[in-house]
């Protein structure tokens, strides 16, 4: 693993809140106000499909690449001087519909990750095209890998071959399966020797699905540093590079990891 000694702490803000159903503008206005509480963070994380709620109406709700959500996120990143990220429904240049995480930097650049594992129990695989690649982004030298909701259930996709410092999950994870969410997140942290930051929404969506939050920041041993419970709000925590480096040095399990390739 690489030397982390030059990295300063990373401050992460998780935005756990309700979402207006199929109403992008209402959600923009809600987050415009809420994000004032995230000032001072280096990375601000919004829930999955934060402009619409978790909807399968991709043909109706999809926006083009570089559409209104991209511009809104770019504006927020500049305003807060932070990376601001969350997923939206996008129609890609090839015409496919993607559950796409947009990663807006303060300098105006917007990168993206397309959700790999589509939640078939809700029919997501019938309305969206899966992503083809893992990605990794940097904030203040920290290596961060974004994933979306159902990706959490697939450890090989979360497995870290690139010295990831933070696994980042954005989700619309129903309360009916909150036990799974709360058990899988520590597992991902422990097996990858990294921090995990995970944001989920709260409230009830337009289909009557109830979401119970449980947004978390976990350390490399799976211990909870922050747990939002079912509250609505912005939850902030600073992560220590020195503590991460010290743990990896005294427990270098990565040296015995298996080599494999994803197809």
C-alpha positions in Angstrom: 0.0 0.0 0.0 1.1 3.5 -0.7 2.4 6.1 1.8 -0.4 8.1 3.3 1.8 10.3 5.6 1.3 13.5 3.5 -2.5 13.4 3.6 -4.6 15.7 5.7 -7.9 14.6 7.3 -10.8 14.3 4.9 -14.2 15.8 6.0 -17.2 14.0 4.7 -20.8 15.2 4.9 -23.7 12.7 4.4 -27.0 14.2 3.5 -29.8 11.9 4.7 -33.2 13.3 3.9 -36.6 12.8 2.3 -37.0 13.2 -1.5 -39.9 14.7 -3.5 -41.3 12.0 -5.8 -40.6 12.7 -9.5 -40.0 16.4 -8.9 -36.5 17.5 -9.7 -37.0 21.2 -9.1 -38.5 20.6 -5.6 -35.5 18.4 -4.7 -33.1 21.1 -6.0 -34.8 23.7 -3.8 -34.7 21.4 -0.8 -31.0 20.6 -1.2 -30.2 24.3 -1.9 -31.2 25.1 1.7 -30.0 21.8 3.3 -26.5 22.0 1.9 -25.7 25.1 3.8 -25.2 22.8 6.7 -22.4 21.0 4.7 -20.1 24.0 4.5 -16.5 23.1 5.5 -16.8 19.5 4.2 -14.4 18.3 1.5 -17.0 15.7 0.1 -20.8 16.0 0.2 -22.8 12.9 -0.5 -26.5 12.8 -1.6 -28.7 9.8 -1.8 -29.3 7.6 -4.9 -31.6 9.2 -7.5 -31.7 12.3 -5.4 -33.7 14.3 -8.0 -36.6 11.8 -8.4 -36.6 9.1 -5.8 -35.8 5.5 -6.8 -38.0 5.3 -9.9 -38.2 2.9 -12.8 -39.7 5.6 -15.1 -36.5 6.0 -16.9 -38.0 7.0 -20.2 -39.9 9.8 -18.7 -37.4 11.0 -16.1 -34.0 10.6 -17.8 -32.1 13.8 -18.5 -29.3 14.1 -21.0 -25.6 14.0 -20.2 -24.6 17.5 -19.0 -28.3 18.1 -18.2 -29.8 20.1 -15.3 -28.5 17.9 -12.5 -25.0 18.2 -13.8 -25.2 21.9 -13.9 -26.9 22.1 -10.5 -24.2 19.9 -8.9 -21.4 21.9 -10.6 -23.0 25.1 -9.0 -23.2 23.5 -5.6 -19.6 22.2 -5.7 -18.3 25.7 -6.6 -20.6 27.3 -3.9 -19.3 24.9 -1.1 -15.8 24.5 -2.5 -16.2 20.7 -2.1 -16.9 17.7 -4.2 -20.7 17.1 -4.3 -22.0 13.7 -5.5 -25.1 11.7 -5.9 -26.9 9.6 -8.5 -29.5 10.6 -11.1 -31.3 9.1 -14.1 -29.4 9.9 -17.2 -29.8 9.1 -20.9 -26.3 8.3 -22.1 -24.9 9.4 -25.4 -25.6 5.9 -26.8 -29.3 6.2 -25.9 -29.2 3.9 -22.9 -30.6 4.9 -19.5 -28.2 4.8 -16.6 -28.4 5.1 -12.8 -25.4 7.5 -12.9 -23.5 8.9 -10.0 -22.2 12.4 -10.9 -19.0 13.6 -9.2 -18.9 17.4 -9.3 -15.6 19.0 -8.4 -15.2 22.7 -7.3 -13.2 23.4 -10.5 -16.2 22.6 -12.7 -15.1 19.1 -13.8 -17.9 16.4 -13.5 -17.0 12.8 -13.6 -19.3 9.8 -13.3 -19.9 6.2 -12.3 -22.7 4.0 -13.7 -24.4 1.6 -11.3 -23.1 -1.9 -12.1 -25.7 -4.1 -10.2 -29.3 -3.3 -11.1 -31.9 -4.3 -8.5 -33.9 -6.9 -10.4 -36.5 -7.3 -7.6 -37.7 -3.8 -8.5 -37.2 -4.4 -12.3 -34.3 -2.0 -12.5 -32.5 -4.3 -14.9 -35.5 -3.9 -17.3 -35.2 -0.1 -17.4 -31.5 0.7 -17.1 -28.2 -0.5 -18.6 -25.5 -1.6 -16.1 -22.2 0.1 -15.8 -19.1 -1.6 -17.3 -16.3 -0.4 -15.1 -15.1 0.4 -11.6 -13.9 4.0 -11.1 -11.8 5.7 -8.5 -11.7 9.5 -7.8 -9.4 11.6 -5.6 -10.1 14.3 -3.0 -7.2 15.9 -1.3 -5.1 12.9 -2.3 -7.5 10.4 -0.8 -8.6 7.6 -3.2 -12.3 7.2 -3.1 -14.4 4.6 -5.0 -18.1 5.3 -5.5 -20.7 2.5 -5.6 -24.5 2.6 -5.7 -26.9 0.8 -3.4 -27.3 -2.8 -4.6 -23.6 -2.9 -5.5 -23.1 -3.3 -1.7 -24.2 -7.0 -1.9 -21.4 -8.0 -4.3 -18.0 -8.1 -2.5 -16.0 -8.9 -5.7 -17.1 -5.6 -7.2 -16.2 -3.7 -4.0 -12.9 -5.6 -3.6 -10.1 -3.1 -3.7 -7.2 -3.6 -6.1 -6.2 0.1 -6.2 -5.4 1.1 -2.6 -8.8 2.7 -2.1 -9.0 4.7 1.1 -12.8 5.2 1.2 -15.6 3.0 -0.2 -18.5 5.4 -0.8 -22.1 4.1 -1.1 -25.1 6.2 -2.1 -28.4 4.4 -1.7 -32.2 4.2 -1.6 -32.2 1.1 0.6 -35.6 0.2 2.0 -36.2 -0.2 5.7 -37.5 -3.7 5.1 -33.9 -4.8 4.6 -32.1 -2.4 6.9 -30.5 -5.4 8.8 -28.6 -6.4 5.6 -27.4 -2.8 5.0 -26.2 -2.6 8.6 -24.3 -5.9 8.4 -22.8 -5.6 4.9 -21.3 -2.2 5.4 -18.9 -3.2 8.2 -17.9 -6.3 6.1 -16.9 -4.1 3.2 -14.8 -2.0 5.5 -13.1 -4.9 7.3 -12.2 -6.9 4.1 -10.9 -3.9 2.2 -9.0 -2.2 5.1 -10.5 1.1 4.4 -13.1 3.6 5.6 -16.7 3.2 4.4 -19.1 6.2 4.0 -22.7 5.3 3.1 -25.7 7.6 2.7 -29.3 6.4 2.6 -32.5 8.4 2.4 -35.5 8.5 4.8 -39.2 9.0 4.3 -41.8 7.3 2.1 -41.6 7.4 -1.7 -44.4 7.6 -4.3 -44.8 3.8 -4.4 -45.3 3.6 -0.6 -41.7 2.3 0.1 -40.4 3.3 3.5 -36.8 4.2 4.0 -35.2 4.3 7.4 -31.8 5.9 6.8 -29.0 4.3 8.8 -26.4 6.4 7.0 -23.0 5.5 8.4 -19.3 6.3 8.4 -17.3 3.2 9.5 -13.6 2.8 10.1 -11.3 0.1 8.7 -12.3 -2.3 11.5 -16.0 -1.9 10.7 -16.5 0.2 13.8 -19.1 3.0 13.6 -17.7 6.5 13.7 -21.1 8.1 12.8 -24.6 6.7 12.6 -27.5 8.9 11.5 -30.3 6.6 12.6 -33.6 7.7 11.1 -32.9 11.5 11.5 -33.3 13.9 8.6 -30.2 16.2 8.2 -26.6 16.6 7.3 -24.1 14.5 9.2 -20.3 15.3 9.1 -17.2 13.5 10.2 -13.5 13.9 9.6 -11.4 10.8 8.6 -7.8 10.4 9.7 -5.2 9.2 7.2 -2.7 8.6 10.0 -5.0 6.2 11.7 -5.8 4.3 8.5 -2.0 4.1 7.6 -1.2 2.8 11.1 -3.8 0.1 11.0 -2.7 -1.1 7.6 0.9 -1.3 8.8 0.1 -3.4 11.9 -2.4 -5.6 10.1 -1.4 -5.9 6.4 -3.9 -8.5 5.4 -3.8 -7.1 1.9 -0.5 -8.8 1.3 -2.3 -12.1 1.2 -5.2 -11.1 -1.0 -6.1 -13.2 -4.1 -5.4 -11.9 -7.6 -8.4 -12.0 -9.9 -9.9 -10.1 -12.8 -13.5 -8.9 -13.2 -15.2 -9.5 -16.5 
